[in-house]
Amino acid sequence: MVDVEKAPDAGPREEPVRRADAEGCLAVAVRIPVRIVVLVLVVPVRMVWDALVVVGRFLRDTVLRPVGRALGWLGRALFVWPLVALWRYGVVPLAKGVAWLGNVLLVVPAVWLYQWVLTPAGHVLARFLTAVGAVLAAIGRGLYAVLAAVGRGLSVGLAWLARYLLVVPGTWLYRWVLTPLGHALALCGKGLAWCCGQVARGVGLVVTGVGFVLYWTVRVLLVLPALAAWRWVLVPVGRALAVVGREVADAVGHAWRIAGHVSRAVGRFLGTLLRWTVVEPVRWVYRSVLTPVGHAVRDAVLRPLAEAGRGAGRAVRQALASARLSVRQARADVRRMLFGEPAERQPVDRREPSGAEARTLGSSTTALTKD
């Protein structure tokens, strides 16, 4: 017997979830050739770059830094030190002299003039102006009282005239002329506004219809073709270019790192070769030949010369010290013969009590009451 019953519906089929790191066939097809080409092109560039870096560091350490230090010392010797000496021994003493001269010629006479001429004259003038101010204040108070009385009378009269010549006629004109005229103008304005509203509504309908037609025309002729070109042409081409660009960037990064390893290996080989062909022989010559010779020259020649130089320096210093002492004694003898012995200084009584006269813990008196 044939089973004619329908199988139960399994429900809607779920679409497989795409992995975030899934790559298309275009990326896989482009990756290997691009990486090979970029590696061939980048390795020479990286090796040249590393060589230029090494040469630049060597030039910086052996040429540029010593030249810069020499130029700095030369600049200080030619510009800084002369300017400092000029400032210290020329400008500063000259400025002090000018300041002293200005103080003597300007400040001192100005202070004397201010203290003995301007200050007394100012005091006299201040007293005179105080007296004049008191007189003028009294006169002003009287004039103020007179003018205040006159002003109050004039204000009362002007207020009465303004009330009956301006306020009362103006109130009558506003109530019986301007108010009815304003009501009539308001009614006319309402009618005119209703007419303008009807006209504007008709114009709006016409503009809406024209805009609807123009909208669909522009949409059919411009927007829909542009949208189709964007969706079916530009977006796929852009995605393909993005995949190619990403692969090229990744290939350049991988090639640059591989070229760095290759360049480092070549550099280590060249460094090892240079070490065993140049550095080690030079080190052996310095350690085995030049160092013993230098020690022998130091012990046999330089140290005796240094001891002899130090002995000569000590002898010269002793001779100079004895010469200075002799000159000082001769100068003292000449001063004593010309001016005689200097007078001895008289001892000055101290105001504070001495140690023996001061108060102690065992005494019952103080230094001020003790006889």
HUCORPE-V577853 format. One record per residue. RES is the residue in one letter. PSI is psi in whole degrees, 0 to 359 (999 if undefined). Layout:
RES	PSI
RES	PSI
//
This chain:
M	129
V	133
D	108
V	4
E	143
K	144
A	144
P	141
D	127
A	357
G	175
P	138
R	135
E	136
E	142
P	139
V	130
R	141
R	149
A	332
D	17
A	140
E	146
G	174
C	330
L	317
A	318
V	323
A	330
V	333
R	306
I	309
P	319
V	318
R	323
I	312
V	315
V	322
L	317
V	324
L	330
V	327
V	312
P	321
V	317
R	320
M	318
V	320
W	314
D	321
A	318
L	323
V	315
V	316
V	319
G	317
R	319
F	314
L	322
R	317
D	328
T	337
V	304
L	316
R	311
P	319
V	320
G	318
R	318
A	317
L	322
G	314
W	319
L	320
G	319
R	319
A	326
L	331
F	308
V	307
W	316
P	320
L	320
V	317
A	317
L	319
W	317
R	319
Y	358
G	302
V	315
V	311
P	320
L	319
A	320
K	320
G	316
V	321
A	318
W	317
L	319
G	323
N	318
V	319
L	335
L	307
V	312
V	312
P	323
A	319
V	318
W	316
L	319
Y	321
Q	322
W	351
V	302
L	322
T	311
P	318
A	322
G	320
H	315
V	315
L	323
A	319
R	319
F	315
L	329
T	317
A	316
V	321
G	322
A	318
V	314
L	328
A	318
A	315
I	319
G	320
R	321
G	314
L	325
Y	319
A	317
V	312
L	327
A	319
A	315
V	319
G	321
R	319
G	315
L	322
S	321
V	316
G	316
L	325
A	318
W	317
L	318
A	324
R	313
Y	345
L	336
L	308
V	311
V	311
P	323
G	320
T	315
W	317
L	319
Y	320
R	318
W	352
V	302
L	322
T	310
P	319
L	321
G	322
H	317
A	317
L	326
A	318
L	317
C	321
G	323
K	317
G	317
L	323
A	323
W	317
C	316
C	325
G	319
Q	316
V	318
A	323
R	317
G	317
V	323
G	320
L	317
V	315
V	323
T	316
G	315
V	319
G	321
F	316
V	314
L	323
Y	311
W	329
T	311
V	322
R	316
V	321
L	332
L	308
V	311
L	316
P	319
A	320
L	319
A	318
A	319
W	316
R	321
W	351
V	300
L	318
V	312
P	318
V	319
G	320
R	319
A	317
L	324
A	318
V	315
V	317
G	319
R	318
E	321
V	317
A	315
D	319
A	320
V	318
G	313
H	315
A	321
W	320
R	317
I	318
A	326
G	316
H	317
V	315
S	322
R	320
A	316
V	319
G	319
R	320
F	313
L	322
G	317
T	317
L	316
L	324
R	313
W	340
T	334
V	307
V	311
E	316
P	318
V	318
R	318
W	318
V	318
Y	318
R	321
S	336
V	302
L	321
T	311
P	318
V	317
G	319
H	319
A	316
V	320
R	315
D	327
A	332
V	305
L	317
R	315
P	320
L	320
A	318
E	318
A	319
G	318
R	320
G	316
A	322
G	318
R	319
A	317
V	318
R	319
Q	320
A	317
L	321
A	316
S	322
A	318
R	320
L	319
S	316
V	320
R	319
Q	319
A	320
R	322
A	321
D	317
V	318
R	321
R	322
M	324
L	318
F	354
G	181
E	139
P	143
A	141
E	144
R	135
Q	138
P	139
V	133
D	131
R	141
R	332
E	146
P	148
S	177
G	326
A	330
E	352
A	162
R	138
T	174
L	331
G	349
S	158
S	3
T	164
T	176
A	338
L	334
T	354
K	136
D	999
//
